[in-house]
Amino acid sequence: MTAGALREWGAARELHTRIPTLDASLGWALLHETRDPAKALAVFEEGINNDSKNAVNYSGATAAMAVLAKGRRNVCGFSSAIPI
């Protein structure tokens, strides 16, 4: 189901790049369902440009950045020393 929804959202974005709330919805799906914080962050950033009054784009970008930072800390071996 997730793959189908992502395809539909992608098709909608190709038809009209500035659909309000689309980037926020797609970003959360990428972050939570596909576990792709880098791609989610890119979509949330587009959402901030396209729908700057939608707080979900900002909270999603913050969440994606936190996940990406946590991953870098774990790779560096500092996960227990640096609180998140």
C-alpha positions in Angstrom: 0.0 0.0 0.0 2.8 2.4 0.8 4.5 1.9 -2.5 1.2 2.7 -4.3 0.6 5.8 -2.3 4.1 7.0 -3.0 3.6 6.5 -6.7 0.3 8.4 -6.6 1.9 11.3 -4.7 4.8 11.4 -7.1 2.4 11.5 -10.1 0.5 14.3 -8.4 3.7 16.3 -7.8 4.6 15.9 -11.5 1.3 17.3 -12.6 1.2 20.2 -10.1 4.3 21.0 -8.0 2.6 23.3 -5.5 -0.3 21.3 -4.2 -0.8 22.4 -0.5 -0.1 19.7 2.1 1.2 17.2 -0.6 4.9 17.6 0.4 4.0 17.3 4.1 2.1 14.1 3.5 4.8 12.6 1.2 7.6 13.6 3.6 6.0 11.9 6.6 5.4 8.8 4.5 9.1 8.7 3.4 10.2 9.3 7.0 8.0 6.8 8.7 7.1 4.2 6.2 10.2 3.9 3.9 12.7 5.0 6.6 14.4 7.4 4.2 15.1 10.6 6.3 17.4 12.2 3.6 14.7 12.0 0.9 12.0 13.0 3.4 14.1 16.1 4.4 14.4 17.1 0.7 10.6 16.8 0.3 9.9 18.8 3.5 12.3 21.5 2.3 10.3 21.7 -1.0 7.2 21.8 1.1 8.5 24.8 3.1 9.0 26.6 -0.2 5.7 25.6 -1.7 3.5 25.8 1.5 5.3 28.0 3.9 2.4 28.3 6.4 2.1 24.5 6.9 3.7 23.7 10.2 3.9 20.0 9.3 6.7 20.8 6.8 8.8 22.4 9.5 8.2 19.7 12.2 8.9 17.0 9.6 12.1 18.7 8.5 13.2 18.9 12.2 12.4 15.2 12.7 14.3 14.2 9.6 17.3 16.2 10.6 17.2 14.7 14.1 17.2 11.2 12.6 20.0 12.0 10.3 22.1 13.5 13.1 21.4 10.5 15.3 22.6 8.2 12.4 25.9 10.2 12.1 26.5 10.0 15.8 25.9 6.3 15.8 28.3 5.8 12.9 30.9 7.9 14.8 30.4 5.8 17.9 29.2 8.8 20.0 25.6 7.7 20.5 25.9 7.1 24.2 27.9 10.3 24.8 25.8 12.8 23.0 22.2 13.1 24.1 19.5 13.6 21.5 
